[in-house]
Amino acid sequence: MSRLVVGPFNRVEGDLEVQLDVADGRVQSARVNAPMYRGFEQILLGKPAMDALVYVPRICGICSVSQSVAAARALADAFGMTPAANGQRVTNVMLATENLADHLTHFYLFFMPDFARAVYAEQPWHADVQQRFAAQEGAHARLALAARQRWFTLLGTLGGKWPHTHAIQPGGSSRAVDPGERIRLLAKVREFRAFLEQTLFAAPLEQIAALDSEAALQQWHASAAPGHGDLRLFLTLAWQTGLDRMGPGPGLYMSNGSYPDEGGLLFARGLWDGAAGQRAPLEPVGITEDATHAWLADASGPLHPAHGMTLPDIDKPAAYTWNKAPRLAGRVLETGALARQLVDGHPLIRDAAARCGGTVYTRVLARLLELALVVPAMERWIKSLQVDAPYFAAGPMPDHGDGMGLTEAARGSLGHWVSVRNGKLANYQIIAPTSWNFSPRDAAGVPGALEAALVGAEVRPGDDTPVAVQHIVRSFDPCMVCTVH
């Protein structure tokens, strides 16, 4: 048996190492290391409660709006506040803008360029992939970057800046939208829709969203023009290279639910058990963090985040990462777009997962599908803004309180737990999507979702960056700065 350390992975934020034990050309076991400790959960202690809204967006420059939303909801829960309806709609638009930009970036800049590598040179689609997606040169990647830049002007209007906007508050949004701005916001969303319909899908968003089975997807793929649509090209190479058999997940999926919408949620909260084919309610009280294999103190054993601690212990025996091991009722789970769509019940994703489970293919497919699902919702939220109604609901801020803020970032479930005493932050704990998916082994030795998904991946002799390992890791889309705070 040989040992291989692979990393970094992402082309923007790459603080990740994966240690692989390899035998007979296959990964036998994996250990995932988040090598950077941030300290935010210690920095926040003793600060005035509302200061959390200034600090936590700076956890990450990629998903700072998601952090703001979770913090605002945790404080609103602690203070007993309800955001104004307009403020909630604007918050939805800001969060969706960031999440969809992440989906676009992941597909065009992180995931698809791997298929332009020389290892695929003999494939009939390789030249097309190079022309569209080659790093820094691909024509469609450049179009996506331009579309992303224009897309983010939505956050300039609604939040003042991106990243690290301060417009999102427990009572809603500090930024009202006038009638002229509403028209301009809608125009920006429709410009982004045009890019998706012309370049990514080569089809109306509603047609993609309505695909209700893999058979329907295959029929659409067969009828689409060969030279058009990046989704069609992805499906071609995914089915030919076996991405639907690569990187199997744990089979249990979690979604915190996302985008409050007309009295409910656009994407439901809950769990999806792939083996049983059943949805179950999510009970956050069952969440614990196990620090057995993290360079963090764990004298009290696994703790619920409301009572958790994040204290460095750099010389701890058996530790190999800064990441704790989050578990739900002791079980390993997967979170992300695939989990959101399985929990919410989208028929295409449930049908694909029933055939092949959580794999590289289904993870990427779910992210692309969300682009088609969320843009029309954004159009609806902007149209429903009430010009004369408030965007912010003021309320009392008690000196004592405990709260939980749950949301969905692009990569999956994000939770903040806050305790306020005498107006100051007495405890603050965060579990990010990458904390779930990239978790180490727990006290029982059970590996996290990615560690288990890498087992069985092909490693060719002399290959220091195994392509299968790259695909699997990228399908979970690591954001390591969000992992350890």
Steps between C-alpha positions, in 0.01 A plus 500: 500500500626850415406840639425807291427855617297703249432873506423781457177458306301814433629755254410793727504384861699180531583432865430127495713189526379146442713208617431182305600142573519325162523132411445323166429833329210592730457721806462278807449780755515879512558768761393855424695784658368855538842655576398854598358618834316834486397580860176691427308320773757626751521849350123546544496423872429805715402720205165686493242264354434700182873506421454144373348655186832676432733210580336187361467610133880519503528129567492459122527717192307246292187440709493804731130569436418147620692571822314830540163331455579229757627759750197727453264205550686384812476847653135536395429167670684611816318836507157373394493718187318437171641663184281720283357324194675734257826452686461125477442517125806721451706265717384211282616685189841576653551143619386358166734733311796368696394135486437501126830676438665217696326240283616679186857536627516137609388368163695726266819569697548214747337184366491495120864611436615162638358334188732709282797311648720285277375179662177548302669593172367190321137573583289630210377794708844610626559773238156645570568504875835673443340763281227573754657438842882499492631695799538872421436437129164327458252708301199404712694535823579858400134562418405361841749730674351801323146390588608447862649849521179661376293272723675621813385856438175381657686483830647844442148638478347304787793461737729789417787265418607137472643326686438591865179698459345637820151552360359171635359550850290298750204723415538472122709725274641844566468586131163590349436465125330776305276428195770588247750271669251216498477524120879507468537200733254303292692592185823366652334170590362469149844569353637211706206285387599575140855377560373177656246439224743576218830353626451255788169336414421610143141467617248696709552470875149373544568213259803390700318536832213285367720197416352236730711188446828376360306367203375853432852634546641245256228583249578870532872424461437299185283770344727795585730636233846337547693826486284693742453509873758426764258284696475269199879474478525429873246217470689351206829478684341412836331190358806401293755535782292337772445805720173337603703224671768723650517624861197338665362694797371374836138474383364734769444860392419817696357836402434788739246631252549818302328818384187577709231529237125568534470354849729203436841433349596485134713194586374292791676423827557137589693179447498256211586137564612360166484136605141528625394755239335708772505857623513569874492819707826663598547518877793738565507392865667179379802681352833449676862581423763235572855632533677167555721539192515881493771721647233630737422432863238230557511425874119498513452271199260579212298815570195665350616827339286704741739379770806451282851635525780557252826499694826409321703199619783480248686212668199274529571133424314337210389837358554570130276800419361820645149393402263343749276210399136617497248220535121483513379242752846349461468454124713631213309698241550698182383852434490718190283559193445126459371478857277806451333356192462151649338643813283738299397217269605609153404196287806509272747500787312236696486280190872544427596435863276192512710356217852599603481672840702803598782517244707756312232500230199559725677769706587708194163438334316626810705820504423571134132425558488757782603771255185422304283482812614808691519769230120497441448519877725807512289665233192431712657638819603823330156546344331443838689778681249744650617852428339665803562217750797493742814297436602489864301414813648647815470306823641474851844354549505325839824470690460123522402249236592187308440454133556278198530621141468245220535559128634338184819622338586380150699209644232397749370543852637784714411551866589765758430458874526806724476570874462860618564596862490859627482616139826327410578184304559227759529219245489476120534177303480444126462183292560563131423270205864402457512416873237233428628366169874513579478378857764267645435172674297515820568324832367174354742524207224564245633715211327813375312526171796589277737261676260215427421620147868484401532130585523303177610795284750407229862614543727429205871429562708816517196729501544758777165662421262209431221621275229296676603647835488848350148446366370361829645777715383772263148354489474588872650845422725565802503840668758445769497854645141431606589171664680594821433829674 
